[in-house]
Every structure is written in structure tokens, then in C-alpha cells.
Amino acid sequence: MSAPQVVVHRDKELMAQAAAARLITKIVDAQAARGSASVVLTGGRNGNGLLAALAGAPARDAVDWSRLDLWWGDERFLPDGDPERNETQARTALLDSVPLDPARVHAMAPAGGPYGNDVDAAAEAYAAELAAAAGPEDHGPVPSFDVLLLGVGPDTHVASLFPELPGVRETERTVVGVRGAPKPPPTRVSLTLPAIRAAREVWLLAAGEDKAQATAMALSGAGEIQAPAAGARGRSRTLWLLDEAAAARLPRDLYPPASA
């Protein structure tokens, strides 16, 4: 796995705009190299902020949206269309305004959907969908995502992998049902660390003073069971995209002065 790189921006708005520009470039490059690209989306204020910035970016039309596969790192197990679902928020921020191929938008099943209220069945179905999309070149049960986006919680959780809970300890399955999450809603579906680490690049987003302790903990050598963000690494690159408030407790030698 790759060692983390840290980029610090002045504030959360600039971080979102810079991350959006970076993501456009990565998608365009992947499409040029392989004909298509795949991105795993994250929810939360920073994930949605990035999508909103991408929606307003002048270069967004450089992306061939019909050749982009979108997945989710986690989802709140709520009814379809619920405003708290990551999918619903992503559609509002960006997806409904770009010409995506609906067959390439891979949302996680909602509560009350094809699997009723069985969150484990929903997780197994998403794992099967990932496995079906993986090719021989991926060497595993999930595609080699070009970029996997993750928001970092104040408790260091990423996706819906919370410190000490069973999901972060999973080593075999690629997707799990989550019960008893400390952050509402308590029932969720989440990729596991093995699935996250299949990505070519993992980008972790954190902005605000409430993320400073989590960022410092995850980048200071903490174990992934206690600090799930510490275990989120990409195969070729792991990028932490921060604002100054979230980076406030980091040693200055972790990032170059020019990145601030």
C-alpha cells in the first residue's frame, strides 16, 4: 500500500474546488488510457461539497460522463429517495445535472427495496455486483477503482467503518451490513478495508476544526481498528486533502509549505 501524502488548502471551499479539479483530471486521464473510469463516492459535507464544486467547474464537460462508473463507499440503509441517503444527496449535488449512463451508476439497495429490511442481504448483493464488474486484470473481487473518495469523521471513521466495531475488523468480505453505528442512522451498508485498498488511489477529505484530532491520530501511526482512516490506503496513491483547520494538529514536516 502507498504511504500517505498530505495536501493542505486554505479553507474548505478552496479544498473542494481543488479536489474537484484534481478529480476531473484523473477521470479524463483514465478515460484516455483505458476508455472508461471508475470512482467511488462518499457522502457527508466534504464529499457533497466536492460534488457541488465539480458541478460548477468549467472543466466538468471534459469528462465523458457516459463512460464513468460510479460506486459508493457506504450508504445509510434508508428508503429510496430519503434525503439522508448518500445517493439522494449526490444526485442533488451533481449526478442529476450530468449525462451519466444509468446502468453505470451503482447505488446500494435501500431499506424496503429488493431485499426488504435485510441489511446483510443488501450488502451481499452489492458485493456480488462489485465482483461481476471486476475483470481478470483486477486480481480480486472488486474493480480497481481509479479514485475512491472517503470523508473522515471526527472519530476517524471512514465509509461506515467505525472504531472497534465489527466492520473495521472484516478481512474477507468486501461489503458488510453495519448495525449499531454510533452516528445515526444506526443501520448502514459499507465497503470494507480490503475493498477500499483495491483502489488505485484513495483520497481522504477532511475540513474543519472538528476533524483535526482525527486527522492527527490517523496520520500518526494509529492502528486501523482504533482509527479506521489509518487503514484506508490506495495501491498506488493515498492522498489526504485537508483545509488548514483540519491540519492544525499535524507536524509541519508532514506537508510542504507550498501546499497551504
C-alpha positions as CSV (number, residue, x, y, z in Angstrom):
1,M,0.0,0.0,0.0
2,S,1.1,3.6,-0.7
3,A,2.3,5.9,2.0
4,P,0.0,8.9,2.7
5,Q,0.6,12.2,1.0
6,V,-0.9,15.4,2.5
7,V,-2.1,18.5,0.7
8,V,-3.4,21.4,2.8
9,H,-5.7,24.2,1.4
10,R,-6.6,27.5,3.0
11,D,-10.2,26.7,3.6
12,K,-12.9,24.1,2.9
13,E,-14.2,25.9,-0.2
14,L,-10.8,26.0,-1.8
15,M,-10.2,22.4,-0.8
16,A,-13.4,21.3,-2.5
17,Q,-12.6,23.3,-5.7
18,A,-9.1,21.9,-5.9
19,A,-10.3,18.4,-5.2
20,A,-12.9,18.7,-8.0
21,A,-10.3,19.9,-10.5
22,R,-8.0,17.1,-9.4
23,L,-10.8,14.5,-9.9
24,I,-11.7,15.8,-13.3
25,T,-8.1,15.4,-14.4
26,K,-7.9,11.9,-13.0
27,I,-11.1,10.8,-14.7
28,V,-10.1,12.3,-18.1
29,D,-6.7,10.6,-17.9
30,A,-8.2,7.3,-17.0
31,Q,-10.7,7.5,-19.9
32,A,-7.9,8.4,-22.3
33,A,-5.8,5.4,-21.1
34,R,-8.5,2.7,-20.8
35,G,-11.7,4.1,-22.4
36,S,-13.6,4.4,-19.1
37,A,-13.1,5.4,-15.5
38,S,-14.5,4.4,-12.1
39,V,-14.9,6.5,-9.0
40,V,-16.3,5.6,-5.5
41,L,-18.3,8.4,-4.0
42,T,-18.5,9.4,-0.4
43,G,-21.2,11.3,1.5
44,G,-21.0,13.9,4.2
45,R,-20.4,17.6,4.0
46,N,-16.9,17.3,2.4
47,G,-18.0,14.6,-0.2
48,N,-21.0,16.6,-1.2
49,G,-19.0,19.8,-1.2
50,L,-16.6,18.2,-3.7
51,L,-19.5,17.1,-5.9
52,A,-21.1,20.6,-5.8
53,A,-17.8,22.1,-6.8
54,L,-17.4,19.6,-9.6
55,A,-20.9,20.5,-10.8
56,G,-19.9,24.2,-11.0
57,A,-16.4,23.6,-12.5
58,P,-15.9,25.0,-16.0
59,A,-13.9,21.8,-17.0
60,R,-16.6,19.4,-16.0
61,D,-17.6,18.9,-19.6
62,A,-14.1,17.5,-20.3
63,V,-15.4,14.3,-18.7
64,D,-17.2,11.8,-20.9
65,W,-19.9,11.1,-18.3
66,S,-21.3,8.2,-20.3
67,R,-18.1,6.3,-19.8
68,L,-17.9,6.8,-16.0
69,D,-18.8,4.1,-13.4
70,L,-19.9,5.4,-10.1
71,W,-20.0,3.4,-6.9
72,W,-20.5,4.2,-3.2
73,G,-18.2,3.6,-0.3
74,D,-21.2,3.3,2.1
75,E,-24.9,4.1,2.3
76,R,-27.4,4.8,5.0
77,F,-29.9,2.0,5.0
78,L,-32.9,4.1,4.5
79,P,-35.8,4.1,2.0
80,D,-35.2,5.1,-1.6
81,G,-35.2,8.9,-2.1
82,D,-34.7,9.6,1.6
83,P,-32.9,12.9,1.9
84,E,-30.3,11.4,4.3
85,R,-29.2,8.8,1.8
86,N,-25.8,9.4,0.2
87,E,-27.2,8.6,-3.2
88,T,-30.0,11.2,-2.8
89,Q,-27.5,13.9,-1.8
90,A,-25.1,13.0,-4.6
91,R,-27.9,13.2,-7.2
92,T,-28.9,16.7,-5.9
93,A,-25.3,17.9,-5.8
94,L,-24.1,16.6,-9.2
95,L,-25.5,13.4,-10.7
96,D,-28.8,14.7,-11.9
97,S,-27.1,17.5,-13.8
98,V,-24.7,15.4,-15.9
99,P,-25.4,12.9,-18.7
100,L,-24.5,9.7,-16.9
101,D,-25.3,6.2,-18.1
102,P,-27.9,5.0,-15.5
103,A,-26.6,1.4,-15.9
104,R,-23.2,2.6,-14.7
105,V,-24.5,4.3,-11.5
106,H,-24.2,1.6,-8.9
107,A,-26.3,2.7,-5.9
108,M,-26.6,0.5,-2.8
109,A,-30.0,-1.1,-2.2
110,P,-32.4,1.0,0.0
111,A,-34.3,-0.2,3.0
112,G,-37.6,-1.5,1.8
113,G,-36.2,-2.2,-1.6
114,P,-35.5,-5.6,-3.2
115,Y,-34.0,-7.0,0.0
116,G,-36.6,-5.5,2.3
117,N,-35.1,-4.6,5.6
118,D,-32.3,-7.2,5.4
119,V,-29.2,-5.1,5.5
120,D,-26.9,-8.2,5.2
121,A,-28.7,-9.2,2.0
122,A,-28.3,-5.7,0.6
123,A,-24.5,-5.9,1.4
124,E,-24.2,-9.3,-0.2
125,A,-25.9,-8.1,-3.3
126,Y,-23.6,-5.1,-3.6
127,A,-20.6,-7.4,-3.1
128,A,-21.9,-9.6,-6.0
129,E,-22.3,-6.5,-8.2
130,L,-18.8,-5.5,-7.5
131,A,-17.5,-9.0,-8.2
132,A,-19.4,-9.1,-11.5
133,A,-17.7,-5.8,-12.5
134,A,-14.2,-6.9,-11.7
135,G,-12.1,-8.2,-14.6
136,P,-9.2,-10.6,-14.7
137,E,-6.8,-7.6,-14.5
138,D,-8.2,-6.6,-11.2
139,H,-6.9,-9.7,-9.4
140,G,-9.7,-9.7,-6.9
141,P,-13.4,-9.5,-6.1
142,V,-13.8,-5.7,-6.8
143,P,-12.8,-3.5,-9.7
144,S,-9.5,-1.5,-9.4
145,F,-11.3,1.9,-8.8
146,D,-9.4,4.8,-10.3
147,V,-10.3,7.0,-7.3
148,L,-12.0,6.1,-4.1
149,L,-13.2,9.1,-2.1
150,L,-13.6,9.0,1.7
151,G,-14.7,11.6,4.2
152,V,-13.0,11.3,7.6
153,G,-15.2,11.5,10.7
154,P,-14.3,13.2,13.9
155,D,-13.9,9.7,15.4
156,T,-11.6,8.7,12.5
157,H,-14.4,6.6,10.8
158,V,-14.3,6.2,7.0
159,A,-17.2,4.9,4.9
160,S,-19.3,3.3,7.7
161,L,-16.3,1.6,9.4
162,F,-16.3,2.9,12.9
163,P,-13.6,2.4,15.5
164,E,-13.7,-1.0,17.2
165,L,-16.9,-2.2,15.5
166,P,-17.0,-5.5,13.6
167,G,-17.0,-3.9,10.2
168,V,-13.5,-2.5,10.5
169,R,-12.2,-5.9,11.6
170,E,-13.5,-7.6,8.4
171,T,-10.7,-9.2,6.3
172,E,-12.6,-11.4,3.9
173,R,-15.9,-9.8,2.7
174,T,-15.8,-6.7,0.5
175,V,-19.2,-5.3,1.7
176,V,-20.8,-5.6,5.1
177,G,-24.1,-4.6,6.8
178,V,-23.5,-2.3,9.8
179,R,-25.7,-2.2,12.9
180,G,-25.4,0.0,15.9
181,A,-23.4,2.7,14.2
182,P,-22.7,5.5,16.8
183,K,-23.7,8.1,14.2
184,P,-27.4,8.0,13.1
185,P,-28.8,6.2,11.3
186,P,-27.5,3.1,13.1
187,T,-28.0,0.7,10.1
188,R,-25.8,1.1,7.1
189,V,-24.0,-0.7,4.2
190,S,-20.3,-0.2,3.8
191,L,-17.3,-1.3,1.8
192,T,-14.6,-3.0,4.0
193,L,-10.9,-2.1,4.2
194,P,-10.0,-4.9,1.8
195,A,-12.3,-3.4,-0.8
196,I,-11.1,0.1,-0.2
197,R,-7.5,-1.0,-0.6
198,A,-8.2,-2.4,-4.0
199,A,-8.5,1.2,-5.4
200,R,-5.6,2.6,-7.4
201,E,-5.9,5.9,-5.4
202,V,-7.7,6.6,-2.1
203,W,-8.4,10.3,-1.3
204,L,-9.4,11.2,2.2
205,L,-11.2,14.5,2.7
206,A,-11.3,16.4,6.0
207,A,-12.1,20.0,6.7
208,G,-12.9,21.9,9.9
209,E,-11.6,22.0,13.5
210,D,-13.6,19.0,14.5
211,K,-11.5,16.9,12.2
212,A,-8.1,18.0,13.4
213,Q,-7.7,15.3,16.2
214,A,-8.9,12.5,13.9
215,T,-6.5,13.6,11.1
216,A,-3.6,13.8,13.5
217,M,-4.4,10.4,15.0
218,A,-4.8,8.6,11.7
219,L,-1.5,10.1,10.3
220,S,0.5,9.4,13.5
221,G,0.7,5.6,13.2
222,A,-2.5,4.6,15.0
223,G,-3.9,1.2,14.2
224,E,-6.8,0.8,11.9
225,I,-9.1,-0.9,14.4
226,Q,-8.9,2.2,16.7
227,A,-8.6,4.6,13.7
228,P,-10.2,3.2,10.6
229,A,-8.9,6.1,8.5
230,A,-5.4,4.9,9.1
231,G,-6.2,1.7,7.2
232,A,-7.6,3.4,4.2
233,R,-4.8,3.2,1.6
234,G,-4.6,3.1,-2.2
235,R,-2.5,0.7,-4.2
236,S,-0.6,3.5,-6.0
237,R,-1.5,6.6,-4.0
238,T,-3.1,7.7,-0.7
239,L,-3.9,11.4,-0.7
240,W,-5.2,13.4,2.3
241,L,-6.9,16.6,1.2
242,L,-7.3,19.0,4.1
243,D,-8.1,22.5,5.0
244,E,-5.9,24.4,7.4
245,A,-8.3,23.8,10.3
246,A,-8.2,20.0,9.9
247,A,-4.4,20.1,9.5
248,A,-3.9,22.2,12.6
249,R,-2.5,19.4,14.8
250,L,-0.2,17.8,12.2
251,P,3.5,18.2,12.4
252,R,4.6,20.7,9.8
253,D,7.1,18.3,8.3
254,L,4.2,16.1,7.1
255,Y,3.3,18.5,4.3
256,P,5.2,21.1,2.3
257,P,4.7,24.8,3.0
258,A,3.7,25.4,-0.6
259,S,0.6,23.2,-0.2
260,A,-1.0,25.6,2.3
